[in-house]
Amino acid sequence: MEAAVSTSRYPFDETVERLQRAIAAGGATLFATLDQRAAAQAAGLDLRPTTLLIFGNPKGGTPLMDAFPLTALDLPLKLLIWEENGAVRIGRVPVAAIAERYAVTGLDDLLARLQASLDTLIATVT
């Protein structure tokens, strides 16, 4: 299972801001906002507007990481926002892909709740 991509109905900066606010409103922690374009420019390179949001809720992720430690390689969750051909895209790895990657079993309810939270977050901008 690959990454999932959606298109925002908002401009780039507004999409990033709306997702940041929705993360906080949903009770999750925004651990980092990485402006990858700014990092590229600091290295003398050009990159389209690209921002990575790293976020999560320890109440959801901790039980998963406790039972399956390697899931911490993909947790906390991440959203990649970039501009491409005039459209603003939002990419993420579906929770089912993380579960499959690390052979997670027995936590179907938790996985469903995590995916529902991710879907709700994406719906704020699509």
Rosetta constraint file for C-alpha pairs under 8 A:
AtomPair CA 1 CA 96 HARMONIC 7.93 0.50
AtomPair CA 1 CA 97 HARMONIC 5.38 0.50
AtomPair CA 2 CA 93 HARMONIC 6.87 0.50
AtomPair CA 2 CA 94 HARMONIC 7.86 0.50
AtomPair CA 2 CA 97 HARMONIC 7.03 0.50
AtomPair CA 3 CA 91 HARMONIC 6.48 0.50
AtomPair CA 3 CA 92 HARMONIC 5.50 0.50
AtomPair CA 3 CA 93 HARMONIC 4.49 0.50
AtomPair CA 3 CA 94 HARMONIC 6.49 0.50
AtomPair CA 4 CA 91 HARMONIC 5.57 0.50
AtomPair CA 4 CA 92 HARMONIC 5.49 0.50
AtomPair CA 4 CA 93 HARMONIC 6.09 0.50
AtomPair CA 4 CA 94 HARMONIC 6.57 0.50
AtomPair CA 5 CA 89 HARMONIC 6.52 0.50
AtomPair CA 5 CA 90 HARMONIC 5.50 0.50
AtomPair CA 5 CA 91 HARMONIC 4.38 0.50
AtomPair CA 5 CA 92 HARMONIC 6.66 0.50
AtomPair CA 6 CA 89 HARMONIC 5.64 0.50
AtomPair CA 6 CA 90 HARMONIC 5.20 0.50
AtomPair CA 6 CA 91 HARMONIC 6.55 0.50
AtomPair CA 6 CA 122 HARMONIC 7.90 0.50
AtomPair CA 6 CA 126 HARMONIC 7.10 0.50
AtomPair CA 7 CA 87 HARMONIC 6.85 0.50
AtomPair CA 7 CA 88 HARMONIC 5.72 0.50
AtomPair CA 7 CA 89 HARMONIC 4.54 0.50
AtomPair CA 7 CA 90 HARMONIC 6.15 0.50
AtomPair CA 7 CA 126 HARMONIC 6.12 0.50
AtomPair CA 8 CA 15 HARMONIC 6.76 0.50
AtomPair CA 8 CA 87 HARMONIC 7.44 0.50
AtomPair CA 8 CA 88 HARMONIC 5.40 0.50
AtomPair CA 8 CA 89 HARMONIC 5.96 0.50
AtomPair CA 8 CA 90 HARMONIC 6.92 0.50
AtomPair CA 8 CA 125 HARMONIC 5.17 0.50
AtomPair CA 8 CA 126 HARMONIC 4.62 0.50
AtomPair CA 9 CA 88 HARMONIC 7.64 0.50
AtomPair CA 9 CA 125 HARMONIC 6.02 0.50
AtomPair CA 9 CA 126 HARMONIC 5.40 0.50
AtomPair CA 10 CA 14 HARMONIC 6.05 0.50
AtomPair CA 10 CA 15 HARMONIC 5.54 0.50
AtomPair CA 10 CA 88 HARMONIC 7.33 0.50
AtomPair CA 10 CA 125 HARMONIC 6.68 0.50
AtomPair CA 11 CA 15 HARMONIC 5.99 0.50
AtomPair CA 11 CA 87 HARMONIC 7.92 0.50
AtomPair CA 11 CA 88 HARMONIC 6.53 0.50
AtomPair CA 12 CA 16 HARMONIC 6.36 0.50
AtomPair CA 12 CA 49 HARMONIC 7.45 0.50
AtomPair CA 12 CA 81 HARMONIC 7.60 0.50
AtomPair CA 12 CA 82 HARMONIC 7.18 0.50
AtomPair CA 12 CA 83 HARMONIC 6.57 0.50
AtomPair CA 12 CA 88 HARMONIC 5.76 0.50
AtomPair CA 13 CA 17 HARMONIC 6.22 0.50
AtomPair CA 14 CA 18 HARMONIC 5.94 0.50
AtomPair CA 15 CA 19 HARMONIC 6.11 0.50
AtomPair CA 15 CA 81 HARMONIC 7.94 0.50
AtomPair CA 15 CA 88 HARMONIC 7.87 0.50
AtomPair CA 15 CA 125 HARMONIC 6.35 0.50
AtomPair CA 16 CA 20 HARMONIC 6.16 0.50
AtomPair CA 16 CA 51 HARMONIC 7.62 0.50
AtomPair CA 16 CA 81 HARMONIC 7.08 0.50
AtomPair CA 17 CA 21 HARMONIC 6.22 0.50
AtomPair CA 18 CA 22 HARMONIC 6.05 0.50
AtomPair CA 18 CA 124 HARMONIC 7.38 0.50
AtomPair CA 18 CA 125 HARMONIC 7.11 0.50
AtomPair CA 19 CA 23 HARMONIC 6.04 0.50
AtomPair CA 19 CA 121 HARMONIC 6.90 0.50
AtomPair CA 19 CA 122 HARMONIC 7.67 0.50
AtomPair CA 19 CA 124 HARMONIC 7.28 0.50
AtomPair CA 19 CA 125 HARMONIC 7.34 0.50
AtomPair CA 20 CA 24 HARMONIC 6.52 0.50
AtomPair CA 20 CA 30 HARMONIC 7.16 0.50
AtomPair CA 20 CA 53 HARMONIC 7.85 0.50
AtomPair CA 21 CA 25 HARMONIC 6.05 0.50
AtomPair CA 22 CA 26 HARMONIC 5.93 0.50
AtomPair CA 22 CA 121 HARMONIC 6.31 0.50
AtomPair CA 22 CA 124 HARMONIC 7.32 0.50
AtomPair CA 23 CA 27 HARMONIC 6.71 0.50
AtomPair CA 23 CA 28 HARMONIC 5.48 0.50
AtomPair CA 23 CA 29 HARMONIC 6.88 0.50
AtomPair CA 23 CA 30 HARMONIC 6.70 0.50
AtomPair CA 23 CA 55 HARMONIC 7.39 0.50
AtomPair CA 23 CA 121 HARMONIC 6.96 0.50
AtomPair CA 24 CA 28 HARMONIC 5.47 0.50
AtomPair CA 24 CA 29 HARMONIC 6.26 0.50
AtomPair CA 24 CA 30 HARMONIC 6.98 0.50
AtomPair CA 27 CA 57 HARMONIC 7.08 0.50
AtomPair CA 28 CA 55 HARMONIC 6.64 0.50
AtomPair CA 28 CA 56 HARMONIC 5.17 0.50
AtomPair CA 28 CA 57 HARMONIC 4.58 0.50
AtomPair CA 29 CA 55 HARMONIC 5.45 0.50
AtomPair CA 29 CA 56 HARMONIC 5.43 0.50
AtomPair CA 29 CA 57 HARMONIC 6.01 0.50
AtomPair CA 30 CA 53 HARMONIC 7.20 0.50
AtomPair CA 30 CA 54 HARMONIC 6.07 0.50
AtomPair CA 30 CA 55 HARMONIC 4.36 0.50
AtomPair CA 30 CA 56 HARMONIC 6.79 0.50
AtomPair CA 31 CA 53 HARMONIC 7.81 0.50
AtomPair CA 31 CA 54 HARMONIC 5.51 0.50
AtomPair CA 31 CA 55 HARMONIC 5.24 0.50
AtomPair CA 31 CA 56 HARMONIC 7.60 0.50
AtomPair CA 32 CA 52 HARMONIC 7.97 0.50
AtomPair CA 32 CA 53 HARMONIC 5.95 0.50
AtomPair CA 32 CA 54 HARMONIC 5.15 0.50
AtomPair CA 32 CA 55 HARMONIC 7.03 0.50
AtomPair CA 33 CA 51 HARMONIC 6.88 0.50
AtomPair CA 33 CA 52 HARMONIC 5.83 0.50
AtomPair CA 33 CA 53 HARMONIC 4.75 0.50
AtomPair CA 33 CA 54 HARMONIC 6.47 0.50
AtomPair CA 34 CA 51 HARMONIC 5.50 0.50
AtomPair CA 34 CA 52 HARMONIC 5.02 0.50
AtomPair CA 34 CA 53 HARMONIC 6.45 0.50
AtomPair CA 35 CA 39 HARMONIC 6.51 0.50
AtomPair CA 35 CA 50 HARMONIC 6.33 0.50
AtomPair CA 35 CA 51 HARMONIC 4.61 0.50
AtomPair CA 35 CA 52 HARMONIC 6.66 0.50
AtomPair CA 36 CA 40 HARMONIC 6.17 0.50
AtomPair CA 36 CA 47 HARMONIC 7.78 0.50
AtomPair CA 36 CA 49 HARMONIC 7.67 0.50
AtomPair CA 36 CA 50 HARMONIC 5.46 0.50
AtomPair CA 36 CA 51 HARMONIC 5.52 0.50
AtomPair CA 36 CA 52 HARMONIC 7.19 0.50
AtomPair CA 37 CA 41 HARMONIC 6.16 0.50
AtomPair CA 37 CA 46 HARMONIC 7.10 0.50
AtomPair CA 37 CA 47 HARMONIC 5.17 0.50
AtomPair CA 37 CA 48 HARMONIC 6.36 0.50
AtomPair CA 37 CA 49 HARMONIC 5.55 0.50
AtomPair CA 37 CA 50 HARMONIC 5.49 0.50
AtomPair CA 37 CA 51 HARMONIC 7.24 0.50
AtomPair CA 38 CA 42 HARMONIC 6.12 0.50
AtomPair CA 39 CA 43 HARMONIC 6.51 0.50
AtomPair CA 40 CA 44 HARMONIC 6.44 0.50
AtomPair CA 40 CA 45 HARMONIC 4.95 0.50
AtomPair CA 40 CA 46 HARMONIC 5.99 0.50
AtomPair CA 40 CA 47 HARMONIC 6.29 0.50
AtomPair CA 41 CA 45 HARMONIC 4.91 0.50
AtomPair CA 41 CA 46 HARMONIC 5.71 0.50
AtomPair CA 41 CA 47 HARMONIC 7.41 0.50
AtomPair CA 48 CA 82 HARMONIC 6.99 0.50
AtomPair CA 48 CA 83 HARMONIC 6.23 0.50
AtomPair CA 48 CA 84 HARMONIC 7.46 0.50
AtomPair CA 49 CA 82 HARMONIC 5.49 0.50
AtomPair CA 49 CA 83 HARMONIC 5.58 0.50
AtomPair CA 50 CA 80 HARMONIC 7.17 0.50
AtomPair CA 50 CA 81 HARMONIC 5.63 0.50
AtomPair CA 50 CA 82 HARMONIC 4.27 0.50
AtomPair CA 50 CA 83 HARMONIC 6.76 0.50
AtomPair CA 51 CA 80 HARMONIC 5.89 0.50
AtomPair CA 51 CA 81 HARMONIC 5.24 0.50
AtomPair CA 51 CA 82 HARMONIC 6.46 0.50
AtomPair CA 52 CA 78 HARMONIC 6.74 0.50
AtomPair CA 52 CA 79 HARMONIC 5.70 0.50
AtomPair CA 52 CA 80 HARMONIC 4.53 0.50
AtomPair CA 52 CA 81 HARMONIC 6.30 0.50
AtomPair CA 53 CA 78 HARMONIC 5.49 0.50
AtomPair CA 53 CA 79 HARMONIC 5.12 0.50
AtomPair CA 53 CA 80 HARMONIC 6.43 0.50
AtomPair CA 54 CA 76 HARMONIC 6.30 0.50
AtomPair CA 54 CA 77 HARMONIC 5.87 0.50
AtomPair CA 54 CA 78 HARMONIC 4.56 0.50
AtomPair CA 54 CA 79 HARMONIC 6.69 0.50
AtomPair CA 55 CA 76 HARMONIC 5.54 0.50
AtomPair CA 55 CA 77 HARMONIC 5.47 0.50
AtomPair CA 55 CA 78 HARMONIC 6.22 0.50
AtomPair CA 56 CA 60 HARMONIC 7.74 0.50
AtomPair CA 56 CA 61 HARMONIC 7.01 0.50
AtomPair CA 56 CA 75 HARMONIC 7.54 0.50
AtomPair CA 56 CA 76 HARMONIC 5.05 0.50
AtomPair CA 56 CA 77 HARMONIC 5.81 0.50
AtomPair CA 57 CA 61 HARMONIC 6.19 0.50
AtomPair CA 57 CA 76 HARMONIC 7.90 0.50
AtomPair CA 58 CA 62 HARMONIC 5.17 0.50
AtomPair CA 59 CA 63 HARMONIC 7.23 0.50
AtomPair CA 60 CA 64 HARMONIC 7.19 0.50
AtomPair CA 60 CA 110 HARMONIC 7.05 0.50
AtomPair CA 60 CA 114 HARMONIC 6.79 0.50
AtomPair CA 61 CA 65 HARMONIC 6.14 0.50
AtomPair CA 61 CA 75 HARMONIC 6.97 0.50
AtomPair CA 61 CA 76 HARMONIC 7.07 0.50
AtomPair CA 62 CA 66 HARMONIC 5.87 0.50
AtomPair CA 63 CA 67 HARMONIC 6.17 0.50
AtomPair CA 64 CA 68 HARMONIC 5.87 0.50
AtomPair CA 64 CA 69 HARMONIC 7.58 0.50
AtomPair CA 64 CA 71 HARMONIC 7.07 0.50
AtomPair CA 64 CA 107 HARMONIC 7.75 0.50
AtomPair CA 64 CA 110 HARMONIC 7.98 0.50
AtomPair CA 65 CA 69 HARMONIC 4.58 0.50
AtomPair CA 65 CA 70 HARMONIC 6.96 0.50
AtomPair CA 65 CA 71 HARMONIC 5.57 0.50
AtomPair CA 65 CA 72 HARMONIC 5.65 0.50
AtomPair CA 68 CA 102 HARMONIC 7.31 0.50
AtomPair CA 68 CA 104 HARMONIC 6.71 0.50
AtomPair CA 70 CA 102 HARMONIC 6.61 0.50
AtomPair CA 71 CA 75 HARMONIC 6.19 0.50
AtomPair CA 71 CA 98 HARMONIC 6.93 0.50
AtomPair CA 71 CA 99 HARMONIC 7.71 0.50
AtomPair CA 71 CA 102 HARMONIC 6.34 0.50
AtomPair CA 72 CA 76 HARMONIC 7.04 0.50
AtomPair CA 74 CA 98 HARMONIC 6.91 0.50
AtomPair CA 78 CA 92 HARMONIC 6.22 0.50
AtomPair CA 78 CA 93 HARMONIC 7.62 0.50
AtomPair CA 79 CA 90 HARMONIC 6.51 0.50
AtomPair CA 79 CA 91 HARMONIC 5.73 0.50
AtomPair CA 79 CA 92 HARMONIC 5.09 0.50
AtomPair CA 80 CA 89 HARMONIC 7.91 0.50
AtomPair CA 80 CA 90 HARMONIC 5.55 0.50
AtomPair CA 80 CA 91 HARMONIC 4.98 0.50
AtomPair CA 80 CA 92 HARMONIC 6.42 0.50
AtomPair CA 81 CA 88 HARMONIC 6.92 0.50
AtomPair CA 81 CA 89 HARMONIC 5.59 0.50
AtomPair CA 81 CA 90 HARMONIC 4.60 0.50
AtomPair CA 81 CA 91 HARMONIC 6.49 0.50
AtomPair CA 82 CA 88 HARMONIC 5.71 0.50
AtomPair CA 82 CA 89 HARMONIC 5.39 0.50
AtomPair CA 82 CA 90 HARMONIC 6.76 0.50
AtomPair CA 83 CA 87 HARMONIC 5.62 0.50
AtomPair CA 83 CA 88 HARMONIC 4.47 0.50
AtomPair CA 83 CA 89 HARMONIC 6.16 0.50
AtomPair CA 84 CA 88 HARMONIC 6.28 0.50
AtomPair CA 84 CA 89 HARMONIC 7.18 0.50
AtomPair CA 90 CA 122 HARMONIC 7.85 0.50
AtomPair CA 93 CA 97 HARMONIC 6.50 0.50
AtomPair CA 93 CA 98 HARMONIC 7.11 0.50
AtomPair CA 94 CA 98 HARMONIC 6.74 0.50
AtomPair CA 94 CA 115 HARMONIC 6.95 0.50
AtomPair CA 95 CA 99 HARMONIC 6.22 0.50
AtomPair CA 95 CA 111 HARMONIC 6.47 0.50
AtomPair CA 95 CA 114 HARMONIC 6.88 0.50
AtomPair CA 95 CA 115 HARMONIC 5.57 0.50
AtomPair CA 96 CA 100 HARMONIC 6.02 0.50
AtomPair CA 96 CA 111 HARMONIC 7.23 0.50
AtomPair CA 96 CA 115 HARMONIC 7.82 0.50
AtomPair CA 97 CA 101 HARMONIC 5.97 0.50
AtomPair CA 98 CA 102 HARMONIC 6.40 0.50
AtomPair CA 99 CA 103 HARMONIC 5.77 0.50
AtomPair CA 99 CA 104 HARMONIC 4.75 0.50
AtomPair CA 99 CA 105 HARMONIC 7.69 0.50
AtomPair CA 99 CA 111 HARMONIC 7.80 0.50
AtomPair CA 100 CA 104 HARMONIC 6.36 0.50
AtomPair CA 107 CA 111 HARMONIC 6.16 0.50
AtomPair CA 108 CA 112 HARMONIC 6.05 0.50
AtomPair CA 109 CA 113 HARMONIC 6.23 0.50
AtomPair CA 110 CA 114 HARMONIC 6.21 0.50
AtomPair CA 111 CA 115 HARMONIC 6.17 0.50
AtomPair CA 112 CA 116 HARMONIC 6.03 0.50
AtomPair CA 113 CA 117 HARMONIC 6.17 0.50
AtomPair CA 114 CA 118 HARMONIC 6.29 0.50
AtomPair CA 115 CA 119 HARMONIC 6.06 0.50
AtomPair CA 116 CA 120 HARMONIC 6.09 0.50
AtomPair CA 117 CA 121 HARMONIC 6.21 0.50
AtomPair CA 118 CA 122 HARMONIC 6.31 0.50
AtomPair CA 119 CA 123 HARMONIC 6.13 0.50
AtomPair CA 120 CA 124 HARMONIC 6.76 0.50
AtomPair CA 121 CA 125 HARMONIC 7.85 0.50
AtomPair CA 122 CA 126 HARMONIC 6.43 0.50
